[in-house]
Structures are given as structure tokens and as C-alpha cells.
Amino acid sequence: MPDNKTVLIVDDSKVSRMMITAIIKEKQPEWILLESANAAETRELAKANNINFFSIDLNMPGKDGLELIDLLQHKYTDAKFALLTANIQEHTHESARKLGAICINKPITEKSISEMLDFFND
Amino acid sequence: MTNTPKLTELEIDYLSEIFNIGVGNAASSLSQMVNQPIKLSVPEFTFISAEDLVILLGKEKLLCSVSQKMDGPFMAQSLLLFPENDSLEIVKKMLGDHLSDESIAELQNEAMSEIGNIVLNACIGSLSESLETNFKIDLPEFERSTPKNILQSKNLNTDDLILFIRIELTLSESKISGYLAFLLGFDSFAVLHDNLKAKLNTLI
């Protein structure tokens, strides 16, 4: 049965979005992938689409990833959130956990994105 | 981003992300050392001449510098710079508030070398991982001087480029500005550029 989930990839780095997109496309070719570079774009896209999964970078200009997840999870209660970060401080992990999000450690590799997809598919 | 030589927007984006990851990893280690969370700004990234960098950092300002030579597919000098007062603040947080200011000043050299080692190694590690290559990294050298003297001691050539990254580390109560600089010769820059292009070609 086709499983057309929609993922919104939020990262201020275009290269990072390209890398994440390439890996998800390979692993879940049937999924719809959307991209956004900041919090404002993310909110617009989330309003206009039925997003199942959010992949959100931590370190972005303006609102950071944790603030953005905090904002989105109240509105999109059925969605799952992954926070992508090279910042593996326990404090960051703890903050993400409190928001019900999983922390995925950068760099973006097949392994790290697979970990995120396992969480989404669980 | 005015003085950027020959790099496309995508190449700059990629290079920024590589250093973002390096600094993020370093912040995790530093956070454990100072025993508190560290918040990082998004690194600001530019290419700059030595002359302009001296002006930007303040001609007479006293800076603490930790530098490490890196040698692999290309050679570069990597530097971590902190204004003197910010450097003492970090060392204080790292070693504990129970030490006197004299003791902190005495230990500044060693503590900063350790911090430099962590931050620079994390950035060089991220660079080598992303470009799938290896660099030999020399031991850290500590220096306390003006920007002009620090850069002069690195024997820059006139056509050398400086990849300059400004980051802000916020510890629980204090905001500390640090700077990363990578000094690259013209040939080294060309090799870095080729590596970036090759890596991006696999994505496009």
C-alpha cells in the first residue's frame, strides 16, 4: 500500500537540505518532500500542507530549532519532530526530549538520516 | 560576504555548514568542561585580507590566540582568537570560581591551548569528514598579543587568504565572542575549492 507521508525539511543551509532530501528520496521514494529555510517559511508551509514529519535544524538565524518545534507541536499534535544538530550537549538533548522530539546528530550521513526515518516510521 | 573569492553561493553554504558542525561539536565538549550549557550563534563567515582583519579585530586590542597548523590535501594555519577579557572569563568558568585572578592568569596559557585544541580539532575534523580526507594537525601554540603581531608571526604571504568566522558563545550569564581564522595560501585555497566542487557535484 503506498504510504505518501509528507516531510518538511527545515535548514538554513541549502546544501544540508539537498543532502537530507537525497537520502530520504532513496530510502522513501514515495514520500513527499518539502523544504524551508527558516521559521516563517516553515509556518506557511505547515499551514498549507498536511505535514507528517518535521526535520528541523537547531542552529538557524532567528528562531532556533527548539523554539520552532515548541511553536509547531502545539498546532500539529499528530506530527513527529526531529531536531538535527551537531550540538550534542546533554542540555540540548534534554530540551528536545521535553518537547517530544528526537535529537539526530549531524553531520548528515546515511546513518543519521536512517535513524531519523526509523523514528518517523515507528 | 563581500570579499569572497570565486566561491558560488552553494559552495559558501557548504563550507559554512562544515564549520557549523565543527563548532557545534566543539561546544558540546566545551560545555562539559565549563559544566554548563553553551548557546552558539550561527557562525558569520567571510574571506578577508590580513590588513582588513587587523582593522576588524582592533589594532591595539589584546587578543589571545591558539593556533594549529594543519597539513593534508592542502596546508593552512588555523587560529582561535578571543579578546583578552573573554579569554579570562572562559578560563575562570573552566577551572572554577575558587581560584584567584593571579592563578587564572597563570593557567590561561594551558587552559586556552586546550580549548583551542578542542575547537580547532572539531572544525578540522568536520572538514576532513565532509571532504573525505585527512589532515595532520600540529600541537596548539598559544600567543597573547595584538592582531597585527599575531598575524605577522604566521608569516603570511601577500596573496594568502583568510577564511574568517565569527561565533558568539553564550555561557549561562556571559556572552563571549570568539573568532576562528583559517589562513590559506593561494594554492591551498585552490585545492579546497576543488574538493568542495567535487563533493557538491555528487549532490547535484
Boltz contact constraints between the chains, C-beta under 6 A:
constraints:
  - contact:
      token1: [A, 13]
      token2: [B, 13]
      max_distance: 6.0
  - contact:
      token1: [A, 13]
      token2: [B, 17]
      max_distance: 6.0
  - contact:
      token1: [A, 14]
      token2: [B, 13]
      max_distance: 6.0
  - contact:
      token1: [A, 15]
      token2: [B, 13]
      max_distance: 6.0
  - contact:
      token1: [A, 15]
      token2: [B, 14]
      max_distance: 6.0
  - contact:
      token1: [A, 15]
      token2: [B, 17]
      max_distance: 6.0
  - contact:
      token1: [A, 16]
      token2: [B, 17]
      max_distance: 6.0
  - contact:
      token1: [A, 18]
      token2: [B, 203]
      max_distance: 6.0
  - contact:
      token1: [A, 59]
      token2: [B, 42]
      max_distance: 6.0
  - contact:
      token1: [A, 61]
      token2: [B, 42]
      max_distance: 6.0
  - contact:
      token1: [A, 86]
      token2: [B, 21]
      max_distance: 6.0
  - contact:
      token1: [A, 86]
      token2: [B, 24]
      max_distance: 6.0
  - contact:
      token1: [A, 86]
      token2: [B, 25]
      max_distance: 6.0
  - contact:
      token1: [A, 87]
      token2: [B, 24]
      max_distance: 6.0
  - contact:
      token1: [A, 87]
      token2: [B, 27]
      max_distance: 6.0
  - contact:
      token1: [A, 87]
      token2: [B, 28]
      max_distance: 6.0
  - contact:
      token1: [A, 88]
      token2: [B, 28]
      max_distance: 6.0
  - contact:
      token1: [A, 89]
      token2: [B, 28]
      max_distance: 6.0
  - contact:
      token1: [A, 89]
      token2: [B, 31]
      max_distance: 6.0
  - contact:
      token1: [A, 89]
      token2: [B, 37]
      max_distance: 6.0
  - contact:
      token1: [A, 91]
      token2: [B, 37]
      max_distance: 6.0
  - contact:
      token1: [A, 106]
      token2: [B, 21]
      max_distance: 6.0
  - contact:
      token1: [A, 107]
      token2: [B, 21]
      max_distance: 6.0
